[in-house]
Amino acid sequence: MSVLVVYFSFEGNTKSVAETIGQTLHADIVELKTSKNYPTVGIGKYFWGGKSVVFGDKPALTNERINLSHYDTIIIGTPVWAGSFAPPIRSFVNDYQIRNKQIAIFASHGGGGAVKCFAKLKEALPENKFIGEVAYVGPKKNPESLESAAKWAEGLL
């Protein structure tokens, strides 16, 4: 069974979890990159993140096109922004029209919103089978999160 871990990371938290999951499952890993730069400090980062979610932004992805036909399972990772998934994940979902895959999702956040985020992501990917979801609070500062991510990944397949 071939597995793809695809994620967007803003501050490195989602990246650390994605890399742990990818290494655990010997999966291909793709970090989504966009041409849009989001502010990284101050109130601006919260304003732009929230605005981007509210307006349904779909920033252009600068990655090479991914051939999803090579994968049975896709694990999607996102930070939680305004109770939803990050706009680059919206771009990925929109650009690839994912169907008939096993999907697992994970999120990193600083204090909530993951349940709502997961519901919105499932709604955006209706023609798939969801096999797991998990959220991590500040995984870069919490090494136990990465151990937990490895165990979660092992239990998926």
HELIX and SHEET records of a PDB file:
HELIX    1   1 ASN A   13  LEU A   25  1                                  13    
HELIX    2   2 GLY A   42  VAL A   54  1                                  13    
HELIX    3   3 LEU A   68  HIS A   70  5                                   3    
HELIX    4   4 PRO A   87  TYR A   96  1                                  10    
HELIX    5   5 ALA A  114  ALA A  124  1                                  11    
HELIX    6   6 PRO A  139  LYS A  141  5                                   3    
HELIX    7   7 PRO A  143  LEU A  156  1                                  14    
SHEET    1   A 4 ASP A  28  GLU A  31  0                                        
SHEET    2   A 4 VAL A   3  TYR A   7  1                                        
SHEET    3   A 4 THR A  73  TRP A  81  1                                        
SHEET    4   A 4 SER A  84  PHE A  85 -1                                        
SHEET    1   B 5 ASP A  28  GLU A  31  0                                        
SHEET    2   B 5 VAL A   3  TYR A   7  1                                        
SHEET    3   B 5 THR A  73  TRP A  81  1                                        
SHEET    4   B 5 GLN A 102  HIS A 109  1                                        
SHEET    5   B 5 LYS A 129  VAL A 137  1                                        
END                                                                             
